[in-house]
Amino acid sequence: MTLHPEILIKDGKKQFAVLPYEEFVSLKERLEDMEDLLELRRAKKGEGRKRTVPLARAKRPLELR
């Protein structure tokens, strides 16, 4: 992803970075995806070596296809 920030300076110091709205939305979505991935990894690590059930077997008692 390429960002095109406009840096705002106050008293000779960089204070803010302003992004085009589309870039902001894209960056926000990527951060949310990364948070979801980190949460998934934490949950999987917390499960340890617990056995899993294949989806097809889990659907049988529910009579789902």
PyMOL Python script that loads the backbone (N, CA, C, O; Angstrom):
from pymol import cmd

cmd.read_pdbstr("""\
ATOM      1  N   MET A   1       0.851  -1.170   0.000  1.00  0.00           N
ATOM      2  CA  MET A   1       0.000   0.000   0.000  1.00  0.00           C
ATOM      3  C   MET A   1       0.897   1.233   0.000  1.00  0.00           C
ATOM      4  O   MET A   1       1.848   1.330   0.776  1.00  0.00           O
ATOM      5  N   THR A   2       0.584   2.141  -0.858  1.00  0.00           N
ATOM      6  CA  THR A   2       1.328   3.391  -0.915  1.00  0.00           C
ATOM      7  C   THR A   2       0.481   4.486  -0.293  1.00  0.00           C
ATOM      8  O   THR A   2      -0.675   4.677  -0.671  1.00  0.00           O
ATOM      9  N   LEU A   3       1.054   5.200   0.658  1.00  0.00           N
ATOM     10  CA  LEU A   3       0.344   6.298   1.316  1.00  0.00           C
ATOM     11  C   LEU A   3       0.891   7.627   0.815  1.00  0.00           C
ATOM     12  O   LEU A   3       2.067   7.751   0.473  1.00  0.00           O
ATOM     13  N   HIS A   4       0.018   8.601   0.784  1.00  0.00           N
ATOM     14  CA  HIS A   4       0.384   9.943   0.339  1.00  0.00           C
ATOM     15  C   HIS A   4       0.001  10.941   1.430  1.00  0.00           C
ATOM     16  O   HIS A   4      -0.953  11.702   1.271  1.00  0.00           O
ATOM     17  N   PRO A   5       0.747  10.936   2.540  1.00  0.00           N
ATOM     18  CA  PRO A   5       0.384  11.826   3.646  1.00  0.00           C
ATOM     19  C   PRO A   5       0.790  13.272   3.386  1.00  0.00           C
ATOM     20  O   PRO A   5       1.771  13.552   2.697  1.00  0.00           O
ATOM     21  N   GLU A   6       0.023  14.159   3.945  1.00  0.00           N
ATOM     22  CA  GLU A   6       0.367  15.576   3.985  1.00  0.00           C
ATOM     23  C   GLU A   6       0.779  15.828   5.429  1.00  0.00           C
ATOM     24  O   GLU A   6      -0.035  15.678   6.340  1.00  0.00           O
ATOM     25  N   ILE A   7       2.028  16.206   5.646  1.00  0.00           N
ATOM     26  CA  ILE A   7       2.539  16.405   7.000  1.00  0.00           C
ATOM     27  C   ILE A   7       2.324  17.859   7.402  1.00  0.00           C
ATOM     28  O   ILE A   7       2.742  18.780   6.700  1.00  0.00           O
ATOM     29  N   LEU A   8       1.663  18.051   8.548  1.00  0.00           N
ATOM     30  CA  LEU A   8       1.418  19.394   9.064  1.00  0.00           C
ATOM     31  C   LEU A   8       2.448  19.702  10.151  1.00  0.00           C
ATOM     32  O   LEU A   8       2.695  18.896  11.048  1.00  0.00           O
ATOM     33  N   ILE A   9       3.031  20.877  10.044  1.00  0.00           N
ATOM     34  CA  ILE A   9       4.104  21.273  10.955  1.00  0.00           C
ATOM     35  C   ILE A   9       3.635  22.445  11.806  1.00  0.00           C
ATOM     36  O   ILE A   9       3.005  23.385  11.322  1.00  0.00           O
ATOM     37  N   LYS A  10       3.968  22.354  13.102  1.00  0.00           N
ATOM     38  CA  LYS A  10       3.639  23.432  14.032  1.00  0.00           C
ATOM     39  C   LYS A  10       4.877  23.695  14.869  1.00  0.00           C
ATOM     40  O   LYS A  10       5.473  22.761  15.406  1.00  0.00           O
ATOM     41  N   ASP A  11       5.261  24.924  14.983  1.00  0.00           N
ATOM     42  CA  ASP A  11       6.454  25.315  15.736  1.00  0.00           C
ATOM     43  C   ASP A  11       7.687  24.549  15.269  1.00  0.00           C
ATOM     44  O   ASP A  11       8.544  24.184  16.073  1.00  0.00           O
ATOM     45  N   GLY A  12       7.768  24.309  13.956  1.00  0.00           N
ATOM     46  CA  GLY A  12       8.926  23.651  13.378  1.00  0.00           C
ATOM     47  C   GLY A  12       8.980  22.146  13.593  1.00  0.00           C
ATOM     48  O   GLY A  12       9.973  21.512  13.236  1.00  0.00           O
ATOM     49  N   LYS A  13       7.922  21.555  14.176  1.00  0.00           N
ATOM     50  CA  LYS A  13       7.894  20.113  14.433  1.00  0.00           C
ATOM     51  C   LYS A  13       6.708  19.472  13.714  1.00  0.00           C
ATOM     52  O   LYS A  13       5.635  20.065  13.601  1.00  0.00           O
ATOM     53  N   LYS A  14       6.923  18.278  13.242  1.00  0.00           N
ATOM     54  CA  LYS A  14       5.837  17.534  12.607  1.00  0.00           C
ATOM     55  C   LYS A  14       4.788  17.212  13.665  1.00  0.00           C
ATOM     56  O   LYS A  14       5.100  16.636  14.707  1.00  0.00           O
ATOM     57  N   GLN A  15       3.543  17.589  13.387  1.00  0.00           N
ATOM     58  CA  GLN A  15       2.469  17.403  14.359  1.00  0.00           C
ATOM     59  C   GLN A  15       1.408  16.402  13.905  1.00  0.00           C
ATOM     60  O   GLN A  15       0.918  15.612  14.712  1.00  0.00           O
ATOM     61  N   PHE A  16       1.052  16.429  12.625  1.00  0.00           N
ATOM     62  CA  PHE A  16      -0.037  15.601  12.133  1.00  0.00           C
ATOM     63  C   PHE A  16       0.283  15.094  10.734  1.00  0.00           C
ATOM     64  O   PHE A  16       1.021  15.723   9.977  1.00  0.00           O
ATOM     65  N   ALA A  17      -0.290  13.944  10.413  1.00  0.00           N
ATOM     66  CA  ALA A  17      -0.240  13.417   9.055  1.00  0.00           C
ATOM     67  C   ALA A  17      -1.677  13.304   8.568  1.00  0.00           C
ATOM     68  O   ALA A  17      -2.501  12.648   9.205  1.00  0.00           O
ATOM     69  N   VAL A  18      -1.976  13.930   7.460  1.00  0.00           N
ATOM     70  CA  VAL A  18      -3.311  13.909   6.884  1.00  0.00           C
ATOM     71  C   VAL A  18      -3.256  13.038   5.630  1.00  0.00           C
ATOM     72  O   VAL A  18      -2.412  13.229   4.755  1.00  0.00           O
ATOM     73  N   LEU A  19      -4.177  12.077   5.568  1.00  0.00           N
ATOM     74  CA  LEU A  19      -4.234  11.153   4.436  1.00  0.00           C
ATOM     75  C   LEU A  19      -5.473  11.416   3.590  1.00  0.00           C
ATOM     76  O   LEU A  19      -6.490  11.877   4.109  1.00  0.00           O
ATOM     77  N   PRO A  20      -5.399  11.126   2.292  1.00  0.00           N
ATOM     78  CA  PRO A  20      -6.631  11.123   1.504  1.00  0.00           C
ATOM     79  C   PRO A  20      -7.601  10.111   2.124  1.00  0.00           C
ATOM     80  O   PRO A  20      -7.186   9.074   2.641  1.00  0.00           O
ATOM     81  N   TYR A  21      -8.877  10.423   2.064  1.00  0.00           N
ATOM     82  CA  TYR A  21      -9.881   9.592   2.730  1.00  0.00           C
ATOM     83  C   TYR A  21      -9.813   8.134   2.290  1.00  0.00           C
ATOM     84  O   TYR A  21      -9.912   7.234   3.124  1.00  0.00           O
ATOM     85  N   GLU A  22      -9.648   7.887   0.995  1.00  0.00           N
ATOM     86  CA  GLU A  22      -9.601   6.505   0.500  1.00  0.00           C
ATOM     87  C   GLU A  22      -8.437   5.733   1.121  1.00  0.00           C
ATOM     88  O   GLU A  22      -8.575   4.556   1.452  1.00  0.00           O
ATOM     89  N   GLU A  23      -7.296   6.394   1.277  1.00  0.00           N
ATOM     90  CA  GLU A  23      -6.141   5.748   1.896  1.00  0.00           C
ATOM     91  C   GLU A  23      -6.405   5.472   3.374  1.00  0.00           C
ATOM     92  O   GLU A  23      -6.023   4.423   3.893  1.00  0.00           O
ATOM     93  N   PHE A  24      -7.056   6.413   4.045  1.00  0.00           N
ATOM     94  CA  PHE A  24      -7.410   6.219   5.445  1.00  0.00           C
ATOM     95  C   PHE A  24      -8.317   4.999   5.614  1.00  0.00           C
ATOM     96  O   PHE A  24      -8.081   4.169   6.492  1.00  0.00           O
ATOM     97  N   VAL A  25      -9.342   4.889   4.786  1.00  0.00           N
ATOM     98  CA  VAL A  25     -10.277   3.764   4.876  1.00  0.00           C
ATOM     99  C   VAL A  25      -9.543   2.447   4.617  1.00  0.00           C
ATOM    100  O   VAL A  25      -9.739   1.469   5.338  1.00  0.00           O
ATOM    101  N   SER A  26      -8.706   2.429   3.595  1.00  0.00           N
ATOM    102  CA  SER A  26      -7.948   1.226   3.269  1.00  0.00           C
ATOM    103  C   SER A  26      -7.017   0.829   4.410  1.00  0.00           C
ATOM    104  O   SER A  26      -6.929  -0.348   4.759  1.00  0.00           O
ATOM    105  N   LEU A  27      -6.334   1.790   4.985  1.00  0.00           N
ATOM    106  CA  LEU A  27      -5.428   1.528   6.105  1.00  0.00           C
ATOM    107  C   LEU A  27      -6.197   1.022   7.321  1.00  0.00           C
ATOM    108  O   LEU A  27      -5.755   0.094   7.997  1.00  0.00           O
ATOM    109  N   LYS A  28      -7.341   1.629   7.597  1.00  0.00           N
ATOM    110  CA  LYS A  28      -8.184   1.203   8.721  1.00  0.00           C
ATOM    111  C   LYS A  28      -8.645  -0.238   8.534  1.00  0.00           C
ATOM    112  O   LYS A  28      -8.617  -1.017   9.487  1.00  0.00           O
ATOM    113  N   GLU A  29      -9.069  -0.609   7.329  1.00  0.00           N
ATOM    114  CA  GLU A  29      -9.512  -1.978   7.058  1.00  0.00           C
ATOM    115  C   GLU A  29      -8.368  -2.968   7.244  1.00  0.00           C
ATOM    116  O   GLU A  29      -8.561  -4.049   7.800  1.00  0.00           O
ATOM    117  N   ARG A  30      -7.180  -2.600   6.781  1.00  0.00           N
ATOM    118  CA  ARG A  30      -6.021  -3.489   6.939  1.00  0.00           C
ATOM    119  C   ARG A  30      -5.671  -3.673   8.414  1.00  0.00           C
ATOM    120  O   ARG A  30      -5.326  -4.777   8.835  1.00  0.00           O
ATOM    121  N   LEU A  31      -5.755  -2.610   9.194  1.00  0.00           N
ATOM    122  CA  LEU A  31      -5.486  -2.722  10.630  1.00  0.00           C
ATOM    123  C   LEU A  31      -6.523  -3.614  11.319  1.00  0.00           C
ATOM    124  O   LEU A  31      -6.176  -4.417  12.184  1.00  0.00           O
ATOM    125  N   GLU A  32      -7.781  -3.472  10.938  1.00  0.00           N
ATOM    126  CA  GLU A  32      -8.829  -4.312  11.512  1.00  0.00           C
ATOM    127  C   GLU A  32      -8.599  -5.775  11.150  1.00  0.00           C
ATOM    128  O   GLU A  32      -8.779  -6.657  11.990  1.00  0.00           O
ATOM    129  N   ASP A  33      -8.204  -6.039   9.907  1.00  0.00           N
ATOM    130  CA  ASP A  33      -7.905  -7.416   9.496  1.00  0.00           C
ATOM    131  C   ASP A  33      -6.746  -7.975  10.303  1.00  0.00           C
ATOM    132  O   ASP A  33      -6.778  -9.136  10.710  1.00  0.00           O
ATOM    133  N   MET A  34      -5.729  -7.167  10.538  1.00  0.00           N
ATOM    134  CA  MET A  34      -4.572  -7.612  11.311  1.00  0.00           C
ATOM    135  C   MET A  34      -4.970  -7.909  12.758  1.00  0.00           C
ATOM    136  O   MET A  34      -4.508  -8.889  13.342  1.00  0.00           O
ATOM    137  N   GLU A  35      -5.823  -7.068  13.332  1.00  0.00           N
ATOM    138  CA  GLU A  35      -6.305  -7.316  14.693  1.00  0.00           C
ATOM    139  C   GLU A  35      -7.070  -8.631  14.759  1.00  0.00           C
ATOM    140  O   GLU A  35      -6.909  -9.401  15.706  1.00  0.00           O
ATOM    141  N   ASP A  36      -7.908  -8.890  13.745  1.00  0.00           N
ATOM    142  CA  ASP A  36      -8.654 -10.149  13.693  1.00  0.00           C
ATOM    143  C   ASP A  36      -7.700 -11.330  13.606  1.00  0.00           C
ATOM    144  O   ASP A  36      -7.902 -12.343  14.275  1.00  0.00           O
ATOM    145  N   LEU A  37      -6.666 -11.207  12.789  1.00  0.00           N
ATOM    146  CA  LEU A  37      -5.692 -12.287  12.639  1.00  0.00           C
ATOM    147  C   LEU A  37      -4.956 -12.538  13.951  1.00  0.00           C
ATOM    148  O   LEU A  37      -4.763 -13.690  14.339  1.00  0.00           O
ATOM    149  N   LEU A  38      -4.545 -11.483  14.635  1.00  0.00           N
ATOM    150  CA  LEU A  38      -3.854 -11.646  15.917  1.00  0.00           C
ATOM    151  C   LEU A  38      -4.771 -12.292  16.951  1.00  0.00           C
ATOM    152  O   LEU A  38      -4.331 -13.138  17.729  1.00  0.00           O
ATOM    153  N   GLU A  39      -6.037 -11.898  16.962  1.00  0.00           N
ATOM    154  CA  GLU A  39      -7.000 -12.494  17.887  1.00  0.00           C
ATOM    155  C   GLU A  39      -7.188 -13.978  17.591  1.00  0.00           C
ATOM    156  O   GLU A  39      -7.252 -14.791  18.514  1.00  0.00           O
ATOM    157  N   LEU A  40      -7.276 -14.337  16.311  1.00  0.00           N
ATOM    158  CA  LEU A  40      -7.407 -15.734  15.913  1.00  0.00           C
ATOM    159  C   LEU A  40      -6.186 -16.532  16.353  1.00  0.00           C
ATOM    160  O   LEU A  40      -6.324 -17.636  16.879  1.00  0.00           O
ATOM    161  N   ARG A  41      -4.996 -15.985  16.143  1.00  0.00           N
ATOM    162  CA  ARG A  41      -3.770 -16.679  16.550  1.00  0.00           C
ATOM    163  C   ARG A  41      -3.720 -16.885  18.056  1.00  0.00           C
ATOM    164  O   ARG A  41      -3.303 -17.944  18.523  1.00  0.00           O
ATOM    165  N   ARG A  42      -4.145 -15.871  18.829  1.00  0.00           N
ATOM    166  CA  ARG A  42      -4.181 -16.021  20.303  1.00  0.00           C
ATOM    167  C   ARG A  42      -5.160 -17.121  20.698  1.00  0.00           C
ATOM    168  O   ARG A  42      -4.862 -17.938  21.569  1.00  0.00           O
ATOM    169  N   ALA A  43      -6.316 -17.141  20.065  1.00  0.00           N
ATOM    170  CA  ALA A  43      -7.328 -18.151  20.383  1.00  0.00           C
ATOM    171  C   ALA A  43      -6.818 -19.545  20.038  1.00  0.00           C
ATOM    172  O   ALA A  43      -6.996 -20.482  20.816  1.00  0.00           O
ATOM    173  N   LYS A  44      -6.190 -19.687  18.883  1.00  0.00           N
ATOM    174  CA  LYS A  44      -5.667 -20.996  18.486  1.00  0.00           C
ATOM    175  C   LYS A  44      -4.561 -21.447  19.441  1.00  0.00           C
ATOM    176  O   LYS A  44      -4.484 -22.623  19.796  1.00  0.00           O
ATOM    177  N   LYS A  45      -3.721 -20.524  19.848  1.00  0.00           N
ATOM    178  CA  LYS A  45      -2.650 -20.856  20.789  1.00  0.00           C
ATOM    179  C   LYS A  45      -3.245 -21.286  22.132  1.00  0.00           C
ATOM    180  O   LYS A  45      -2.729 -22.195  22.783  1.00  0.00           O
ATOM    181  N   GLY A  46      -4.324 -20.634  22.537  1.00  0.00           N
ATOM    182  CA  GLY A  46      -4.993 -20.968  23.788  1.00  0.00           C
ATOM    183  C   GLY A  46      -5.628 -22.347  23.767  1.00  0.00           C
ATOM    184  O   GLY A  46      -5.796 -22.974  24.813  1.00  0.00           O
ATOM    185  N   GLU A  47      -5.979 -22.818  22.585  1.00  0.00           N
ATOM    186  CA  GLU A  47      -6.582 -24.142  22.448  1.00  0.00           C
ATOM    187  C   GLU A  47      -5.538 -25.238  22.588  1.00  0.00           C
ATOM    188  O   GLU A  47      -5.874 -26.384  22.885  1.00  0.00           O
ATOM    189  N   GLY A  48      -4.299 -24.898  22.380  1.00  0.00           N
ATOM    190  CA  GLY A  48      -3.243 -25.900  22.505  1.00  0.00           C
ATOM    191  C   GLY A  48      -3.407 -27.011  21.497  1.00  0.00           C
ATOM    192  O   GLY A  48      -3.591 -26.762  20.305  1.00  0.00           O
ATOM    193  N   ARG A  49      -3.340 -28.239  21.978  1.00  0.00           N
ATOM    194  CA  ARG A  49      -3.418 -29.400  21.083  1.00  0.00           C
ATOM    195  C   ARG A  49      -4.775 -30.094  21.157  1.00  0.00           C
ATOM    196  O   ARG A  49      -4.861 -31.304  20.947  1.00  0.00           O
ATOM    197  N   LYS A  50      -5.814 -29.355  21.447  1.00  0.00           N
ATOM    198  CA  LYS A  50      -7.146 -29.953  21.502  1.00  0.00           C
ATOM    199  C   LYS A  50      -7.517 -30.505  20.136  1.00  0.00           C
ATOM    200  O   LYS A  50      -7.151 -29.952  19.099  1.00  0.00           O
ATOM    201  N   ARG A  51      -8.247 -31.602  20.162  1.00  0.00           N
ATOM    202  CA  ARG A  51      -8.676 -32.222  18.902  1.00  0.00           C
ATOM    203  C   ARG A  51      -9.719 -31.363  18.221  1.00  0.00           C
ATOM    204  O   ARG A  51     -10.490 -30.656  18.870  1.00  0.00           O
ATOM    205  N   THR A  52      -9.730 -31.436  16.921  1.00  0.00           N
ATOM    206  CA  THR A  52     -10.718 -30.702  16.131  1.00  0.00           C
ATOM    207  C   THR A  52     -11.693 -31.690  15.499  1.00  0.00           C
ATOM    208  O   THR A  52     -11.443 -32.894  15.446  1.00  0.00           O
ATOM    209  N   VAL A  53     -12.804 -31.149  15.026  1.00  0.00           N
ATOM    210  CA  VAL A  53     -13.834 -31.968  14.376  1.00  0.00           C
ATOM    211  C   VAL A  53     -13.988 -31.452  12.954  1.00  0.00           C
ATOM    212  O   VAL A  53     -14.165 -30.251  12.751  1.00  0.00           O
ATOM    213  N   PRO A  54     -13.925 -32.333  11.975  1.00  0.00           N
ATOM    214  CA  PRO A  54     -14.136 -31.882  10.600  1.00  0.00           C
ATOM    215  C   PRO A  54     -15.531 -31.279  10.428  1.00  0.00           C
ATOM    216  O   PRO A  54     -16.482 -31.716  11.076  1.00  0.00           O
ATOM    217  N   LEU A  55     -15.651 -30.289   9.568  1.00  0.00           N
ATOM    218  CA  LEU A  55     -16.921 -29.608   9.354  1.00  0.00           C
ATOM    219  C   LEU A  55     -18.028 -30.581   8.948  1.00  0.00           C
ATOM    220  O   LEU A  55     -19.155 -30.470   9.429  1.00  0.00           O
ATOM    221  N   ALA A  56     -17.718 -31.524   8.076  1.00  0.00           N
ATOM    222  CA  ALA A  56     -18.725 -32.491   7.621  1.00  0.00           C
ATOM    223  C   ALA A  56     -19.303 -33.269   8.803  1.00  0.00           C
ATOM    224  O   ALA A  56     -20.510 -33.510   8.843  1.00  0.00           O
ATOM    225  N   ARG A  57     -18.478 -33.662   9.753  1.00  0.00           N
ATOM    226  CA  ARG A  57     -18.957 -34.420  10.914  1.00  0.00           C
ATOM    227  C   ARG A  57     -19.770 -33.523  11.846  1.00  0.00           C
ATOM    228  O   ARG A  57     -20.750 -33.972  12.440  1.00  0.00           O
ATOM    229  N   ALA A  58     -19.372 -32.277  11.973  1.00  0.00           N
ATOM    230  CA  ALA A  58     -20.100 -31.346  12.837  1.00  0.00           C
ATOM    231  C   ALA A  58     -21.495 -31.058  12.283  1.00  0.00           C
ATOM    232  O   ALA A  58     -22.425 -30.814  13.051  1.00  0.00           O
ATOM    233  N   LYS A  59     -21.649 -31.085  10.962  1.00  0.00           N
ATOM    234  CA  LYS A  59     -22.937 -30.792  10.328  1.00  0.00           C
ATOM    235  C   LYS A  59     -23.939 -31.938  10.481  1.00  0.00           C
ATOM    236  O   LYS A  59     -25.145 -31.693  10.520  1.00  0.00           O
ATOM    237  N   ARG A  60     -23.465 -33.181  10.567  1.00  0.00           N
ATOM    238  CA  ARG A  60     -24.363 -34.347  10.581  1.00  0.00           C
ATOM    239  C   ARG A  60     -25.458 -34.259  11.629  1.00  0.00           C
ATOM    240  O   ARG A  60     -26.631 -34.384  11.277  1.00  0.00           O
ATOM    241  N   PRO A  61     -25.134 -34.048  12.903  1.00  0.00           N
ATOM    242  CA  PRO A  61     -26.214 -34.032  13.901  1.00  0.00           C
ATOM    243  C   PRO A  61     -27.193 -32.871  13.685  1.00  0.00           C
ATOM    244  O   PRO A  61     -28.333 -32.925  14.147  1.00  0.00           O
ATOM    245  N   LEU A  62     -26.755 -31.841  12.997  1.00  0.00           N
ATOM    246  CA  LEU A  62     -27.611 -30.692  12.732  1.00  0.00           C
ATOM    247  C   LEU A  62     -28.410 -30.847  11.448  1.00  0.00           C
ATOM    248  O   LEU A  62     -29.240 -30.003  11.110  1.00  0.00           O
ATOM    249  N   GLU A  63     -28.146 -31.941  10.737  1.00  0.00           N
ATOM    250  CA  GLU A  63     -28.777 -32.225   9.451  1.00  0.00           C
ATOM    251  C   GLU A  63     -28.583 -31.098   8.457  1.00  0.00           C
ATOM    252  O   GLU A  63     -29.510 -30.704   7.749  1.00  0.00           O
ATOM    253  N   LEU A  64     -27.350 -30.579   8.415  1.00  0.00           N
ATOM    254  CA  LEU A  64     -26.989 -29.532   7.469  1.00  0.00           C
ATOM    255  C   LEU A  64     -26.207 -30.132   6.321  1.00  0.00           C
ATOM    256  O   LEU A  64     -25.567 -31.170   6.488  1.00  0.00           O
ATOM    257  N   ARG A  65     -26.244 -29.513   5.181  1.00  0.00           N
ATOM    258  CA  ARG A  65     -25.493 -29.980   4.033  1.00  0.00           C
ATOM    259  C   ARG A  65     -24.259 -29.171   3.859  1.00  0.00           C
ATOM    260  O   ARG A  65     -23.485 -29.416   2.933  1.00  0.00           O
TER     261      ARG A  65
END
""", "prot")
cmd.dss("prot")
cmd.show_as("cartoon", "prot")
cmd.util.cbc("prot")
cmd.orient("prot")
